[in-house]
Amino acid sequence: MAGACPKCGWQPVDGSACPRCGVDVAGYLAELAAGVPVAIPAALERPSAISPLSVARPDLRPAGFWIRVVAVIIDSAVILVAQAILYVVASMVFDGRSSIAIRGAAQVFGAMLIAVYSVLFHWRWGQTLGKMAVDIRVVTCRPTPTSPGWLMDSGPLTLGCAALRQLASVLSSVILGVGYLMAGLRRDKRALHDLIAGTRVERLP
C-alpha cells in the first residue's frame, strides 16, 4: 500500500525508494529504529554557486510550456462539462423558470468550481485531471531549512500554498497572459504564479 516517505513526507511512495528525496524507505526506517544519525552527504553540505537547474537530480525536471497548455485544455474541457451539467440540473430543478437567474447562478457556481477544483486537486494530489493526463505535477520550490540555498525543496503543497497559487494565477491572466508566457521564456519554466506561490511544475519520474 502506498504511504508517505518517513524522511520528507512526500506521498504517495509506491516503491522502495521515495521519488522526491530518493531515500531507501526500509533502510531509513531501520536506521531510525537503531538510533543511527542520518547525515547529509558531503556533496550537499558544500556551498555551491551552481544553479538549481544545472544540478543533475531526477526531481528537477521542469515541465515545459506546451505540455502545460495541453493540461490546461483538458482541465478547461472538464470544467465546461461540469458547468453544462450544473446548468442542466438547475434547469430541471426549477423546471425552466427564470432562465436568466438560473444562468447567472450557474455562472457564479461555475466560477467557484474552477477555483475549488484547482485548489483542492493541487493541495491533495499536486495535480489536476489535466496534469494527471500528461504526467506533470506542482511541487514546492523553496530552499529547505537544512539545505544550502541552491538545493530546492520539491514537496507537496499546503492548502494555503495551493490557494495562493490559484489567486496568483488570476494575476497571470489579467496582465494579458504574460504571467503564463513566462513559463515558456524562463529556464526553470516557472510562471508568474509559480514565483509568487513558491512552486514549480515538474515532470513525473
Rosetta constraint file for C-alpha pairs under 8 A:
AtomPair CA 1 CA 14 HARMONIC 7.03 0.50
AtomPair CA 2 CA 11 HARMONIC 7.66 0.50
AtomPair CA 2 CA 12 HARMONIC 5.41 0.50
AtomPair CA 2 CA 13 HARMONIC 5.30 0.50
AtomPair CA 2 CA 14 HARMONIC 4.72 0.50
AtomPair CA 2 CA 15 HARMONIC 7.92 0.50
AtomPair CA 3 CA 11 HARMONIC 6.07 0.50
AtomPair CA 3 CA 12 HARMONIC 5.29 0.50
AtomPair CA 3 CA 13 HARMONIC 5.39 0.50
AtomPair CA 3 CA 14 HARMONIC 7.07 0.50
AtomPair CA 4 CA 9 HARMONIC 5.40 0.50
AtomPair CA 4 CA 10 HARMONIC 5.50 0.50
AtomPair CA 4 CA 11 HARMONIC 4.45 0.50
AtomPair CA 4 CA 12 HARMONIC 5.58 0.50
AtomPair CA 4 CA 13 HARMONIC 5.78 0.50
AtomPair CA 5 CA 9 HARMONIC 4.67 0.50
AtomPair CA 5 CA 10 HARMONIC 5.26 0.50
AtomPair CA 5 CA 11 HARMONIC 6.35 0.50
AtomPair CA 5 CA 12 HARMONIC 7.73 0.50
AtomPair CA 5 CA 13 HARMONIC 6.31 0.50
AtomPair CA 5 CA 18 HARMONIC 6.11 0.50
AtomPair CA 5 CA 25 HARMONIC 6.78 0.50
AtomPair CA 6 CA 25 HARMONIC 7.01 0.50
AtomPair CA 6 CA 28 HARMONIC 7.77 0.50
AtomPair CA 6 CA 29 HARMONIC 7.27 0.50
AtomPair CA 7 CA 23 HARMONIC 7.56 0.50
AtomPair CA 7 CA 28 HARMONIC 7.69 0.50
AtomPair CA 8 CA 20 HARMONIC 7.86 0.50
AtomPair CA 8 CA 21 HARMONIC 6.92 0.50
AtomPair CA 8 CA 155 HARMONIC 7.69 0.50
AtomPair CA 9 CA 155 HARMONIC 7.76 0.50
AtomPair CA 10 CA 18 HARMONIC 7.48 0.50
AtomPair CA 10 CA 20 HARMONIC 6.53 0.50
AtomPair CA 10 CA 155 HARMONIC 6.01 0.50
AtomPair CA 10 CA 156 HARMONIC 6.42 0.50
AtomPair CA 11 CA 156 HARMONIC 7.85 0.50
AtomPair CA 13 CA 17 HARMONIC 7.29 0.50
AtomPair CA 13 CA 18 HARMONIC 5.66 0.50
AtomPair CA 13 CA 19 HARMONIC 6.94 0.50
AtomPair CA 16 CA 24 HARMONIC 5.95 0.50
AtomPair CA 16 CA 25 HARMONIC 5.86 0.50
AtomPair CA 16 CA 26 HARMONIC 7.00 0.50
AtomPair CA 17 CA 22 HARMONIC 5.58 0.50
AtomPair CA 17 CA 23 HARMONIC 5.43 0.50
AtomPair CA 17 CA 24 HARMONIC 4.49 0.50
AtomPair CA 17 CA 25 HARMONIC 5.63 0.50
AtomPair CA 18 CA 22 HARMONIC 4.75 0.50
AtomPair CA 18 CA 23 HARMONIC 5.48 0.50
AtomPair CA 18 CA 24 HARMONIC 6.73 0.50
AtomPair CA 18 CA 25 HARMONIC 6.78 0.50
AtomPair CA 19 CA 59 HARMONIC 7.59 0.50
AtomPair CA 19 CA 205 HARMONIC 7.38 0.50
AtomPair CA 20 CA 59 HARMONIC 6.27 0.50
AtomPair CA 20 CA 154 HARMONIC 6.77 0.50
AtomPair CA 20 CA 155 HARMONIC 7.10 0.50
AtomPair CA 23 CA 28 HARMONIC 6.93 0.50
AtomPair CA 24 CA 28 HARMONIC 5.95 0.50
AtomPair CA 25 CA 29 HARMONIC 6.17 0.50
AtomPair CA 26 CA 30 HARMONIC 6.19 0.50
AtomPair CA 27 CA 31 HARMONIC 6.21 0.50
AtomPair CA 28 CA 32 HARMONIC 6.25 0.50
AtomPair CA 29 CA 33 HARMONIC 6.14 0.50
AtomPair CA 30 CA 34 HARMONIC 6.16 0.50
AtomPair CA 31 CA 35 HARMONIC 6.08 0.50
AtomPair CA 31 CA 36 HARMONIC 5.08 0.50
AtomPair CA 31 CA 37 HARMONIC 7.48 0.50
AtomPair CA 31 CA 38 HARMONIC 7.65 0.50
AtomPair CA 32 CA 36 HARMONIC 5.96 0.50
AtomPair CA 32 CA 37 HARMONIC 7.45 0.50
AtomPair CA 40 CA 44 HARMONIC 6.61 0.50
AtomPair CA 40 CA 45 HARMONIC 6.68 0.50
AtomPair CA 41 CA 45 HARMONIC 6.53 0.50
AtomPair CA 42 CA 46 HARMONIC 6.36 0.50
AtomPair CA 44 CA 147 HARMONIC 7.45 0.50
AtomPair CA 44 CA 148 HARMONIC 7.30 0.50
AtomPair CA 44 CA 151 HARMONIC 7.94 0.50
AtomPair CA 45 CA 147 HARMONIC 7.37 0.50
AtomPair CA 45 CA 148 HARMONIC 6.92 0.50
AtomPair CA 46 CA 148 HARMONIC 7.93 0.50
AtomPair CA 47 CA 148 HARMONIC 6.51 0.50
AtomPair CA 48 CA 148 HARMONIC 7.96 0.50
AtomPair CA 48 CA 150 HARMONIC 7.22 0.50
AtomPair CA 49 CA 150 HARMONIC 7.40 0.50
AtomPair CA 50 CA 54 HARMONIC 6.62 0.50
AtomPair CA 50 CA 55 HARMONIC 7.15 0.50
AtomPair CA 50 CA 150 HARMONIC 7.02 0.50
AtomPair CA 51 CA 55 HARMONIC 6.93 0.50
AtomPair CA 51 CA 150 HARMONIC 6.35 0.50
AtomPair CA 52 CA 60 HARMONIC 7.88 0.50
AtomPair CA 52 CA 150 HARMONIC 5.31 0.50
AtomPair CA 52 CA 151 HARMONIC 6.20 0.50
AtomPair CA 52 CA 152 HARMONIC 6.84 0.50
AtomPair CA 53 CA 60 HARMONIC 6.51 0.50
AtomPair CA 53 CA 188 HARMONIC 6.65 0.50
AtomPair CA 55 CA 60 HARMONIC 7.85 0.50
AtomPair CA 56 CA 60 HARMONIC 7.52 0.50
AtomPair CA 57 CA 61 HARMONIC 7.96 0.50
AtomPair CA 58 CA 205 HARMONIC 6.85 0.50
AtomPair CA 59 CA 154 HARMONIC 7.25 0.50
AtomPair CA 59 CA 202 HARMONIC 7.41 0.50
AtomPair CA 59 CA 205 HARMONIC 7.37 0.50
AtomPair CA 60 CA 202 HARMONIC 6.97 0.50
AtomPair CA 61 CA 202 HARMONIC 5.37 0.50
AtomPair CA 61 CA 203 HARMONIC 5.62 0.50
AtomPair CA 62 CA 188 HARMONIC 6.28 0.50
AtomPair CA 62 CA 189 HARMONIC 6.09 0.50
AtomPair CA 62 CA 200 HARMONIC 7.29 0.50
AtomPair CA 62 CA 201 HARMONIC 5.82 0.50
AtomPair CA 62 CA 202 HARMONIC 4.27 0.50
AtomPair CA 62 CA 203 HARMONIC 6.01 0.50
AtomPair CA 63 CA 67 HARMONIC 6.79 0.50
AtomPair CA 63 CA 68 HARMONIC 6.97 0.50
AtomPair CA 63 CA 136 HARMONIC 6.68 0.50
AtomPair CA 63 CA 189 HARMONIC 6.68 0.50
AtomPair CA 63 CA 201 HARMONIC 5.55 0.50
AtomPair CA 63 CA 202 HARMONIC 4.79 0.50
AtomPair CA 63 CA 203 HARMONIC 5.26 0.50
AtomPair CA 64 CA 68 HARMONIC 6.52 0.50
AtomPair CA 64 CA 183 HARMONIC 7.10 0.50
AtomPair CA 64 CA 184 HARMONIC 6.69 0.50
AtomPair CA 64 CA 189 HARMONIC 5.98 0.50
AtomPair CA 65 CA 69 HARMONIC 6.35 0.50
AtomPair CA 65 CA 181 HARMONIC 7.69 0.50
AtomPair CA 65 CA 183 HARMONIC 5.57 0.50
AtomPair CA 65 CA 184 HARMONIC 4.83 0.50
AtomPair CA 65 CA 189 HARMONIC 6.93 0.50
AtomPair CA 66 CA 70 HARMONIC 6.37 0.50
AtomPair CA 66 CA 184 HARMONIC 7.94 0.50
AtomPair CA 67 CA 71 HARMONIC 6.42 0.50
AtomPair CA 67 CA 134 HARMONIC 7.08 0.50
AtomPair CA 68 CA 72 HARMONIC 6.24 0.50
AtomPair CA 68 CA 131 HARMONIC 7.51 0.50
AtomPair CA 69 CA 73 HARMONIC 6.24 0.50
AtomPair CA 70 CA 74 HARMONIC 6.35 0.50
AtomPair CA 70 CA 130 HARMONIC 7.44 0.50
AtomPair CA 70 CA 134 HARMONIC 7.75 0.50
AtomPair CA 71 CA 75 HARMONIC 6.20 0.50
AtomPair CA 71 CA 129 HARMONIC 7.87 0.50
AtomPair CA 71 CA 130 HARMONIC 4.13 0.50
AtomPair CA 71 CA 131 HARMONIC 5.11 0.50
AtomPair CA 71 CA 133 HARMONIC 7.24 0.50
AtomPair CA 71 CA 134 HARMONIC 6.58 0.50
AtomPair CA 72 CA 76 HARMONIC 5.97 0.50
AtomPair CA 72 CA 130 HARMONIC 6.30 0.50
AtomPair CA 72 CA 131 HARMONIC 7.93 0.50
AtomPair CA 73 CA 77 HARMONIC 6.28 0.50
AtomPair CA 73 CA 130 HARMONIC 7.47 0.50
AtomPair CA 74 CA 78 HARMONIC 6.33 0.50
AtomPair CA 74 CA 129 HARMONIC 7.49 0.50
AtomPair CA 74 CA 130 HARMONIC 4.89 0.50
AtomPair CA 75 CA 79 HARMONIC 6.18 0.50
AtomPair CA 75 CA 128 HARMONIC 7.17 0.50
AtomPair CA 75 CA 129 HARMONIC 6.39 0.50
AtomPair CA 75 CA 130 HARMONIC 4.98 0.50
AtomPair CA 76 CA 80 HARMONIC 6.10 0.50
AtomPair CA 77 CA 81 HARMONIC 6.21 0.50
AtomPair CA 78 CA 82 HARMONIC 6.25 0.50
AtomPair CA 79 CA 83 HARMONIC 6.06 0.50
AtomPair CA 79 CA 110 HARMONIC 7.78 0.50
AtomPair CA 79 CA 113 HARMONIC 7.68 0.50
AtomPair CA 79 CA 114 HARMONIC 6.74 0.50
AtomPair CA 80 CA 84 HARMONIC 6.09 0.50
AtomPair CA 81 CA 85 HARMONIC 6.21 0.50
AtomPair CA 82 CA 86 HARMONIC 6.12 0.50
AtomPair CA 82 CA 110 HARMONIC 7.93 0.50
AtomPair CA 83 CA 87 HARMONIC 6.17 0.50
AtomPair CA 83 CA 106 HARMONIC 7.01 0.50
AtomPair CA 83 CA 107 HARMONIC 7.70 0.50
AtomPair CA 83 CA 110 HARMONIC 5.53 0.50
AtomPair CA 84 CA 88 HARMONIC 6.21 0.50
AtomPair CA 85 CA 89 HARMONIC 6.09 0.50
AtomPair CA 86 CA 90 HARMONIC 6.13 0.50
AtomPair CA 86 CA 106 HARMONIC 6.51 0.50
AtomPair CA 86 CA 110 HARMONIC 7.97 0.50
AtomPair CA 87 CA 91 HARMONIC 6.14 0.50
AtomPair CA 87 CA 102 HARMONIC 7.29 0.50
AtomPair CA 87 CA 103 HARMONIC 6.91 0.50
AtomPair CA 87 CA 106 HARMONIC 5.62 0.50
AtomPair CA 88 CA 92 HARMONIC 6.22 0.50
AtomPair CA 89 CA 93 HARMONIC 6.17 0.50
AtomPair CA 90 CA 94 HARMONIC 6.18 0.50
AtomPair CA 90 CA 102 HARMONIC 6.59 0.50
AtomPair CA 90 CA 106 HARMONIC 7.66 0.50
AtomPair CA 91 CA 95 HARMONIC 5.59 0.50
AtomPair CA 91 CA 96 HARMONIC 4.94 0.50
AtomPair CA 91 CA 97 HARMONIC 7.48 0.50
AtomPair CA 91 CA 99 HARMONIC 7.44 0.50
AtomPair CA 91 CA 102 HARMONIC 6.88 0.50
AtomPair CA 92 CA 96 HARMONIC 6.52 0.50
AtomPair CA 94 CA 98 HARMONIC 7.96 0.50
AtomPair CA 98 CA 102 HARMONIC 6.25 0.50
AtomPair CA 99 CA 103 HARMONIC 5.95 0.50
AtomPair CA 100 CA 104 HARMONIC 6.12 0.50
AtomPair CA 101 CA 105 HARMONIC 6.08 0.50
AtomPair CA 102 CA 106 HARMONIC 6.01 0.50
AtomPair CA 103 CA 107 HARMONIC 6.20 0.50
AtomPair CA 104 CA 108 HARMONIC 6.31 0.50
AtomPair CA 105 CA 109 HARMONIC 6.17 0.50
AtomPair CA 106 CA 110 HARMONIC 5.79 0.50
AtomPair CA 107 CA 111 HARMONIC 6.14 0.50
AtomPair CA 108 CA 112 HARMONIC 6.37 0.50
AtomPair CA 109 CA 113 HARMONIC 5.97 0.50
AtomPair CA 110 CA 114 HARMONIC 6.43 0.50
AtomPair CA 111 CA 115 HARMONIC 6.76 0.50
AtomPair CA 112 CA 116 HARMONIC 6.13 0.50
AtomPair CA 113 CA 117 HARMONIC 5.72 0.50
AtomPair CA 114 CA 118 HARMONIC 6.24 0.50
AtomPair CA 115 CA 119 HARMONIC 6.11 0.50
AtomPair CA 115 CA 166 HARMONIC 6.82 0.50
AtomPair CA 116 CA 120 HARMONIC 5.76 0.50
AtomPair CA 117 CA 121 HARMONIC 6.01 0.50
AtomPair CA 117 CA 128 HARMONIC 7.67 0.50
AtomPair CA 118 CA 122 HARMONIC 6.00 0.50
AtomPair CA 118 CA 128 HARMONIC 6.45 0.50
AtomPair CA 118 CA 162 HARMONIC 7.94 0.50
AtomPair CA 118 CA 166 HARMONIC 6.98 0.50
AtomPair CA 119 CA 123 HARMONIC 5.94 0.50
AtomPair CA 119 CA 159 HARMONIC 7.31 0.50
AtomPair CA 119 CA 162 HARMONIC 5.17 0.50
AtomPair CA 119 CA 163 HARMONIC 5.49 0.50
AtomPair CA 119 CA 166 HARMONIC 6.51 0.50
AtomPair CA 120 CA 124 HARMONIC 5.96 0.50
AtomPair CA 120 CA 159 HARMONIC 7.77 0.50
AtomPair CA 120 CA 162 HARMONIC 7.72 0.50
AtomPair CA 121 CA 125 HARMONIC 5.51 0.50
AtomPair CA 121 CA 126 HARMONIC 6.26 0.50
AtomPair CA 121 CA 127 HARMONIC 5.69 0.50
AtomPair CA 121 CA 128 HARMONIC 5.24 0.50
AtomPair CA 122 CA 126 HARMONIC 3.93 0.50
AtomPair CA 122 CA 127 HARMONIC 5.00 0.50
AtomPair CA 122 CA 128 HARMONIC 6.30 0.50
AtomPair CA 122 CA 138 HARMONIC 6.82 0.50
AtomPair CA 122 CA 157 HARMONIC 6.96 0.50
AtomPair CA 122 CA 162 HARMONIC 6.01 0.50
AtomPair CA 123 CA 156 HARMONIC 7.29 0.50
AtomPair CA 123 CA 157 HARMONIC 5.35 0.50
AtomPair CA 123 CA 158 HARMONIC 5.85 0.50
AtomPair CA 123 CA 159 HARMONIC 5.33 0.50
AtomPair CA 123 CA 161 HARMONIC 7.91 0.50
AtomPair CA 123 CA 162 HARMONIC 5.56 0.50
AtomPair CA 124 CA 157 HARMONIC 7.95 0.50
AtomPair CA 125 CA 156 HARMONIC 7.92 0.50
AtomPair CA 126 CA 137 HARMONIC 5.27 0.50
AtomPair CA 126 CA 138 HARMONIC 5.04 0.50
AtomPair CA 126 CA 139 HARMONIC 6.58 0.50
AtomPair CA 126 CA 156 HARMONIC 6.49 0.50
AtomPair CA 126 CA 157 HARMONIC 6.80 0.50
AtomPair CA 127 CA 131 HARMONIC 5.27 0.50
AtomPair CA 127 CA 132 HARMONIC 5.86 0.50
AtomPair CA 127 CA 136 HARMONIC 7.12 0.50
AtomPair CA 127 CA 137 HARMONIC 4.92 0.50
AtomPair CA 127 CA 138 HARMONIC 6.36 0.50
AtomPair CA 128 CA 132 HARMONIC 6.18 0.50
AtomPair CA 129 CA 133 HARMONIC 6.24 0.50
AtomPair CA 130 CA 134 HARMONIC 6.67 0.50
AtomPair CA 131 CA 135 HARMONIC 5.85 0.50
AtomPair CA 131 CA 136 HARMONIC 5.15 0.50
AtomPair CA 131 CA 137 HARMONIC 6.13 0.50
AtomPair CA 132 CA 136 HARMONIC 6.36 0.50
AtomPair CA 132 CA 137 HARMONIC 7.40 0.50
AtomPair CA 135 CA 203 HARMONIC 6.15 0.50
AtomPair CA 135 CA 204 HARMONIC 5.58 0.50
AtomPair CA 136 CA 201 HARMONIC 6.68 0.50
AtomPair CA 136 CA 202 HARMONIC 5.53 0.50
AtomPair CA 136 CA 203 HARMONIC 4.40 0.50
AtomPair CA 136 CA 204 HARMONIC 5.42 0.50
AtomPair CA 137 CA 201 HARMONIC 5.51 0.50
AtomPair CA 137 CA 202 HARMONIC 5.56 0.50
AtomPair CA 137 CA 203 HARMONIC 6.57 0.50
AtomPair CA 137 CA 204 HARMONIC 6.92 0.50
AtomPair CA 138 CA 156 HARMONIC 7.76 0.50
AtomPair CA 138 CA 157 HARMONIC 7.66 0.50
AtomPair CA 138 CA 199 HARMONIC 6.63 0.50
AtomPair CA 138 CA 200 HARMONIC 5.68 0.50
AtomPair CA 138 CA 201 HARMONIC 4.43 0.50
AtomPair CA 138 CA 202 HARMONIC 6.35 0.50
AtomPair CA 139 CA 154 HARMONIC 5.21 0.50
AtomPair CA 139 CA 155 HARMONIC 5.32 0.50
AtomPair CA 139 CA 156 HARMONIC 5.40 0.50
AtomPair CA 139 CA 157 HARMONIC 6.08 0.50
AtomPair CA 139 CA 199 HARMONIC 5.54 0.50
AtomPair CA 139 CA 200 HARMONIC 5.65 0.50
AtomPair CA 139 CA 201 HARMONIC 6.33 0.50
AtomPair CA 139 CA 202 HARMONIC 7.29 0.50
AtomPair CA 140 CA 153 HARMONIC 6.10 0.50
AtomPair CA 140 CA 154 HARMONIC 4.88 0.50
AtomPair CA 140 CA 155 HARMONIC 5.29 0.50
AtomPair CA 140 CA 156 HARMONIC 6.31 0.50
AtomPair CA 140 CA 157 HARMONIC 6.03 0.50
AtomPair CA 140 CA 198 HARMONIC 5.91 0.50
AtomPair CA 140 CA 199 HARMONIC 4.26 0.50
AtomPair CA 140 CA 200 HARMONIC 6.28 0.50
AtomPair CA 141 CA 152 HARMONIC 5.68 0.50
AtomPair CA 141 CA 153 HARMONIC 5.23 0.50
AtomPair CA 141 CA 154 HARMONIC 5.57 0.50
AtomPair CA 141 CA 155 HARMONIC 7.86 0.50
AtomPair CA 141 CA 198 HARMONIC 5.29 0.50
AtomPair CA 141 CA 199 HARMONIC 4.67 0.50
AtomPair CA 141 CA 200 HARMONIC 5.87 0.50
AtomPair CA 142 CA 152 HARMONIC 5.19 0.50
AtomPair CA 142 CA 153 HARMONIC 5.23 0.50
AtomPair CA 142 CA 154 HARMONIC 7.66 0.50
AtomPair CA 142 CA 198 HARMONIC 6.12 0.50
AtomPair CA 142 CA 199 HARMONIC 7.55 0.50
AtomPair CA 143 CA 147 HARMONIC 6.78 0.50
AtomPair CA 143 CA 148 HARMONIC 7.13 0.50
AtomPair CA 143 CA 149 HARMONIC 5.35 0.50
AtomPair CA 143 CA 150 HARMONIC 6.83 0.50
AtomPair CA 143 CA 151 HARMONIC 5.96 0.50
AtomPair CA 143 CA 152 HARMONIC 4.57 0.50
AtomPair CA 143 CA 153 HARMONIC 5.68 0.50
AtomPair CA 144 CA 148 HARMONIC 7.55 0.50
AtomPair CA 144 CA 149 HARMONIC 7.61 0.50
AtomPair CA 144 CA 151 HARMONIC 7.14 0.50
AtomPair CA 144 CA 152 HARMONIC 6.27 0.50
AtomPair CA 144 CA 153 HARMONIC 5.49 0.50
AtomPair CA 147 CA 151 HARMONIC 6.08 0.50
AtomPair CA 157 CA 161 HARMONIC 5.79 0.50
AtomPair CA 157 CA 162 HARMONIC 6.04 0.50
AtomPair CA 158 CA 162 HARMONIC 6.22 0.50
AtomPair CA 159 CA 163 HARMONIC 6.18 0.50
AtomPair CA 160 CA 164 HARMONIC 6.07 0.50
AtomPair CA 161 CA 165 HARMONIC 6.11 0.50
AtomPair CA 161 CA 197 HARMONIC 6.06 0.50
AtomPair CA 161 CA 198 HARMONIC 7.89 0.50
AtomPair CA 162 CA 166 HARMONIC 6.32 0.50
AtomPair CA 162 CA 197 HARMONIC 7.83 0.50
AtomPair CA 163 CA 167 HARMONIC 6.29 0.50
AtomPair CA 164 CA 168 HARMONIC 6.04 0.50
AtomPair CA 164 CA 196 HARMONIC 7.93 0.50
AtomPair CA 164 CA 197 HARMONIC 5.83 0.50
AtomPair CA 165 CA 169 HARMONIC 6.10 0.50
AtomPair CA 165 CA 193 HARMONIC 5.56 0.50
AtomPair CA 165 CA 194 HARMONIC 6.60 0.50
AtomPair CA 165 CA 196 HARMONIC 7.17 0.50
AtomPair CA 165 CA 197 HARMONIC 5.07 0.50
AtomPair CA 165 CA 199 HARMONIC 7.95 0.50
AtomPair CA 166 CA 170 HARMONIC 6.88 0.50
AtomPair CA 166 CA 193 HARMONIC 7.64 0.50
AtomPair CA 167 CA 171 HARMONIC 7.19 0.50
AtomPair CA 168 CA 172 HARMONIC 6.50 0.50
AtomPair CA 168 CA 192 HARMONIC 7.53 0.50
AtomPair CA 168 CA 193 HARMONIC 4.69 0.50
AtomPair CA 168 CA 196 HARMONIC 6.72 0.50
AtomPair CA 168 CA 197 HARMONIC 7.35 0.50
AtomPair CA 169 CA 173 HARMONIC 6.31 0.50
AtomPair CA 169 CA 179 HARMONIC 7.74 0.50
AtomPair CA 169 CA 192 HARMONIC 7.57 0.50
AtomPair CA 169 CA 193 HARMONIC 5.10 0.50
AtomPair CA 170 CA 174 HARMONIC 6.24 0.50
AtomPair CA 171 CA 175 HARMONIC 6.38 0.50
AtomPair CA 171 CA 179 HARMONIC 7.27 0.50
AtomPair CA 171 CA 193 HARMONIC 7.55 0.50
AtomPair CA 172 CA 176 HARMONIC 7.54 0.50
AtomPair CA 172 CA 177 HARMONIC 5.53 0.50
AtomPair CA 172 CA 178 HARMONIC 6.24 0.50
AtomPair CA 172 CA 179 HARMONIC 3.89 0.50
AtomPair CA 172 CA 180 HARMONIC 5.80 0.50
AtomPair CA 172 CA 191 HARMONIC 7.90 0.50
AtomPair CA 172 CA 192 HARMONIC 6.12 0.50
AtomPair CA 172 CA 193 HARMONIC 6.40 0.50
AtomPair CA 173 CA 177 HARMONIC 4.46 0.50
AtomPair CA 173 CA 178 HARMONIC 7.25 0.50
AtomPair CA 173 CA 179 HARMONIC 6.66 0.50
AtomPair CA 173 CA 180 HARMONIC 7.23 0.50
AtomPair CA 175 CA 179 HARMONIC 6.96 0.50
AtomPair CA 177 CA 181 HARMONIC 6.43 0.50
AtomPair CA 178 CA 182 HARMONIC 6.31 0.50
AtomPair CA 179 CA 183 HARMONIC 7.68 0.50
AtomPair CA 179 CA 191 HARMONIC 5.63 0.50
AtomPair CA 179 CA 192 HARMONIC 4.59 0.50
AtomPair CA 179 CA 193 HARMONIC 6.95 0.50
AtomPair CA 180 CA 184 HARMONIC 7.81 0.50
AtomPair CA 180 CA 191 HARMONIC 5.23 0.50
AtomPair CA 180 CA 192 HARMONIC 6.60 0.50
AtomPair CA 181 CA 185 HARMONIC 6.67 0.50
AtomPair CA 181 CA 191 HARMONIC 6.97 0.50
AtomPair CA 182 CA 186 HARMONIC 5.86 0.50
AtomPair CA 182 CA 189 HARMONIC 7.22 0.50
AtomPair CA 182 CA 190 HARMONIC 6.71 0.50
AtomPair CA 182 CA 191 HARMONIC 4.97 0.50
AtomPair CA 182 CA 192 HARMONIC 6.53 0.50
AtomPair CA 183 CA 188 HARMONIC 7.68 0.50
AtomPair CA 183 CA 189 HARMONIC 4.22 0.50
AtomPair CA 183 CA 190 HARMONIC 4.74 0.50
AtomPair CA 183 CA 191 HARMONIC 4.38 0.50
AtomPair CA 183 CA 192 HARMONIC 7.75 0.50
AtomPair CA 184 CA 189 HARMONIC 5.98 0.50
AtomPair CA 185 CA 189 HARMONIC 7.02 0.50
AtomPair CA 186 CA 190 HARMONIC 6.55 0.50
AtomPair CA 189 CA 200 HARMONIC 7.66 0.50
AtomPair CA 189 CA 201 HARMONIC 7.68 0.50
AtomPair CA 190 CA 194 HARMONIC 5.56 0.50
AtomPair CA 190 CA 195 HARMONIC 6.52 0.50
AtomPair CA 190 CA 199 HARMONIC 7.81 0.50
AtomPair CA 190 CA 200 HARMONIC 5.67 0.50
AtomPair CA 190 CA 201 HARMONIC 7.13 0.50
AtomPair CA 191 CA 195 HARMONIC 6.48 0.50
AtomPair CA 192 CA 196 HARMONIC 6.30 0.50
AtomPair CA 193 CA 197 HARMONIC 6.01 0.50
AtomPair CA 194 CA 198 HARMONIC 5.62 0.50
AtomPair CA 194 CA 199 HARMONIC 4.65 0.50
AtomPair CA 194 CA 200 HARMONIC 5.57 0.50
AtomPair CA 195 CA 199 HARMONIC 6.45 0.50
AtomPair CA 195 CA 200 HARMONIC 7.81 0.50
